Amino acid sequence: MGHRLHGDAFITIDGMPLHDVTTLTEEAGRQVHAHLLSVDV
């Protein structure tokens, strides 16, 4: 994966802490899910 941990080092993605990235991913997931629910299949 290319990430190496040294002690308590944070894993970052594009300079953002992993926690923030996870939060953004969850928020995006909710928005996509809501969008899918609003579309007639």
SVG drawing of the C-alpha trace seen along z (x, -y; Angstrom):
<svg xmlns="http://www.w3.org/2000/svg" viewBox="-39 -18 48 20">
<polyline fill="none" stroke="black" stroke-width="0.4" points="0.0,0.0 3.0,-2.3 2.2,-3.5 4.8,-2.9 4.0,-3.6 6.7,-4.9 5.5,-4.9 2.3,-7.0 2.7,-8.6 -0.5,-9.4 -1.4,-7.9 -2.3,-10.7 -3.9,-10.8 -3.1,-13.9 -2.0,-15.6 -5.2,-14.9 -5.3,-12.8 -6.9,-9.4 -9.7,-10.3 -10.7,-13.3 -10.6,-11.2 -12.8,-8.5 -15.3,-11.2 -15.4,-12.6 -15.8,-9.1 -18.7,-8.4 -20.3,-11.7 -19.9,-11.0 -21.3,-7.5 -24.5,-9.0 -24.9,-11.5 -24.6,-8.8 -27.0,-6.5 -29.5,-9.4 -29.1,-10.1 -29.7,-6.5 -32.8,-6.4 -34.2,-9.4 -33.8,-7.8 -36.4,-5.5 -34.9,-2.2"/>
</svg>
